Amino acid sequence: MQAEHEDYDRFDRAILTTLAAEGRVSITELARRIGLSKSPTQARLRRLEELGVIRGYRAILDPIRLGLDHVAFVEVRMFDTRESSLAEFNDAVAAIPEIEQVHLIAGNFDYLLKVRTADMRDYRRVLAEKISTLPHVSTTSTYVAMQAVKEDGIAQPPGGA
């Protein structure tokens, strides 16, 4: 069951903000931080999970320490933008592990991809062998990132913490 939009009170927002920054916090510590006892905190957490607001928990890996410090953003223009073509592209692009993010864009191009590789040579291989061969791709333009200024992936809940 997934809600389109819910109103969240200060306790829900505090739970979301805390877990977004520190997903391994214990339920006891979470309850202490937000100012509720353990049982109501657990109930709220379970509700937020059931609503799909909290989609899961995972480790955040450091791509630099893994040797993946080359980031490129790729504009993709499609020669066919019918729904069936977009769906075919979406399915194919999801299977490429070097592509971290894919966004359908309203603008002068159709998709924006965030691609992470070890270096320019590796990126050129991914572009030639994987991205350029995706279904319905007409052209691509690449922009190489020089530095990540903010890249924490933490969204803040509506209304602040």
C-alpha positions, 0 to 999 in steps of 0.5 A: 500500500503506497500513499500518494501524499500524507501529512506527517507530524513532527514525530514522523518527520523526526523519524524520517530525518534521523533514519535518512542520516543514520539508518542503523540507529536502534529503535530505543535510540530512535525513540529517545531522539524523537521524544516518544517511548519505544512502542509508539516509535515502532508503530510509527516506523512500521506505518511509514514502512507500510506506506512506502515512505521508507522504502528500505535500508542499505549501506551507503558505499564510498565510490571513491574508495571503490575506485569509481571516481569518474562521474558523467552526466549524459543527455539522451535524445530519443528518435521515438518517444511513444510510450512503448519506446520509452518503456523499452528504453527504461527496461534496458537502461535499468540493466546497466550497473554503471548507470546510477540514476535515470531521469525522464526530462521535460526539455530539449532532450529526453533523458538525463543519466548519471554514469559512474565509472573508474575513469574516462577510458571505462566511461567511453567503453560504457558509452559505446557498448551500452548506452549508445546501443540502448533502444531508440537512442538518437544522440547523446551528449556527455558532461563530466563532473569535476567535483561532487559538491553535495551528493548525500542522497538524503531527502528531507521530509516535508515541513522540516524536522 
